[in-house]
Amino acid sequence: MLQTRRDQEILSSESFGDFTEVLSHRMGSLLASIEGHTELLVPGLTSTEDRLTALHIRESVSRINGMLRELGDYRNSLTATR
């Protein structure tokens, strides 16, 4: 994807880096809470449907965490090129 020089400046700005850092931290904290609560619930789940739902939650949390890591990697790659 081609970007204009202005787009590059916006994306590589400190404010973008700060934003992504705060977003990753806050989202990561929320996801850790969701993951922890799901883990606490699993032993008490008796139905297959409930266990599958818990598995789906854990997989979704993992995917979102992966996206946050990719966002951090992207942010780091921008700051490395300055």
C-alpha positions as CSV (number, residue, x, y, z in Angstrom):
1,M,0.0,0.0,0.0
2,L,1.4,3.3,-1.0
3,Q,1.2,6.2,1.4
4,T,1.7,9.9,1.0
5,R,4.5,11.6,2.8
6,R,1.9,13.2,5.1
7,D,0.5,9.8,6.0
8,Q,4.0,8.6,6.8
9,E,4.5,11.6,9.1
10,I,1.2,10.9,10.9
11,L,1.9,7.2,11.4
12,S,5.4,7.7,12.5
13,S,4.6,10.6,14.9
14,E,5.2,10.3,18.6
15,S,1.5,10.7,19.3
16,F,0.7,7.6,17.2
17,G,3.3,5.7,19.2
18,D,1.9,7.0,22.5
19,F,-1.6,6.1,21.4
20,T,-0.7,2.5,20.4
21,E,1.2,2.0,23.6
22,V,-1.7,3.1,25.8
23,L,-4.2,1.2,23.7
24,S,-2.1,-2.0,23.9
25,H,-1.6,-1.7,27.7
26,R,-5.2,-1.0,28.5
27,M,-6.6,-3.6,26.1
28,G,-4.0,-6.1,27.4
29,S,-5.2,-5.6,30.9
30,L,-8.8,-6.1,30.0
31,L,-8.0,-9.2,28.0
32,A,-5.9,-10.6,30.9
33,S,-9.0,-10.1,33.2
34,I,-11.3,-11.9,30.7
35,E,-8.8,-14.7,30.3
36,G,-8.4,-15.1,34.0
37,H,-12.1,-15.1,34.8
38,T,-12.7,-17.6,32.0
39,E,-10.0,-19.9,33.5
40,L,-11.7,-19.7,36.9
41,L,-15.1,-20.7,35.4
42,V,-13.9,-23.7,33.4
43,P,-13.6,-26.2,36.2
44,G,-17.3,-25.6,37.2
45,L,-18.6,-26.0,33.7
46,T,-20.5,-29.2,33.1
47,S,-22.1,-28.9,29.7
48,T,-20.2,-29.4,26.5
49,E,-21.7,-26.2,25.1
50,D,-20.4,-24.1,28.0
51,R,-16.9,-25.6,27.7
52,L,-16.9,-24.9,24.0
53,T,-17.9,-21.3,24.7
54,A,-15.0,-21.0,27.2
55,L,-12.6,-22.4,24.6
56,H,-14.0,-19.9,22.0
57,I,-13.4,-17.0,24.5
58,R,-9.8,-18.1,25.2
59,E,-9.1,-18.4,21.4
60,S,-10.6,-15.0,20.8
61,V,-8.5,-13.4,23.6
62,S,-5.4,-15.0,22.1
63,R,-6.2,-13.6,18.6
64,I,-6.7,-10.1,20.0
65,N,-3.5,-10.4,22.0
66,G,-1.7,-11.3,18.8
67,M,-3.2,-8.3,17.0
68,L,-1.9,-6.1,19.9
69,R,1.6,-7.6,19.6
70,E,1.5,-6.9,15.8
71,L,0.5,-3.3,16.5
72,G,3.4,-3.0,18.9
73,D,5.8,-4.5,16.3
74,Y,4.5,-2.0,13.7
75,R,4.9,0.9,16.1
76,N,8.4,-0.3,16.9
77,S,9.3,-0.6,13.2
78,L,8.2,3.0,12.6
79,T,10.2,4.3,15.5
80,A,13.3,2.4,14.3
81,T,13.2,4.1,10.9
82,R,13.3,7.6,12.4
